[in-house]
Amino acid sequence: MAVDRAALVVGGIRLASGVHFLVDPLRANRLWGDSGDPPPTARLLLRSMGYRDALIGGLLIAAAMRGRDTRGWFLASGGADVSDLVGGLSVHDQLGQSQKLVGMGGAIVGITVGLWGALRKPAPTPQ
């Protein structure tokens, strides 16, 4: 059984990011470009994003380790970043420069990686 190394790396990054948002949402939020303390409702959303990212990352890793097709999990990963980008566009004029660069740029990178992973040819199955 072959391990999908790309899925392992991408899943690991997504899982680590999600865990960071769960363990310390304020520090994770600062890492992604926000210098201020978010209100309690935003903290709830940061934790929700953490659960989402940890789940997608963990399932991407699990599929990679089992030699399963990971393209659907790459698509889910990219789709999560599409939702972040679309949500960010609605408040784009209220974001600081670092939030635009890191947050929105990170979403664009995530979408690109998700599409790349989703459009790869499936690994040949051993016979």
ABEGO torsion letter per residue (X at the ends): XBBBAAAAAAAAAAAAAAAAAAABAAAAAAAAGBABBBBAAAAAAAAAAAAAAAAAAAAAAAAAAAGBBAAAAAAAAAAAAAAAAAAAAAAAAABBAAAAAAAAAAAAAAAAAAAAAAABBBBBBBX
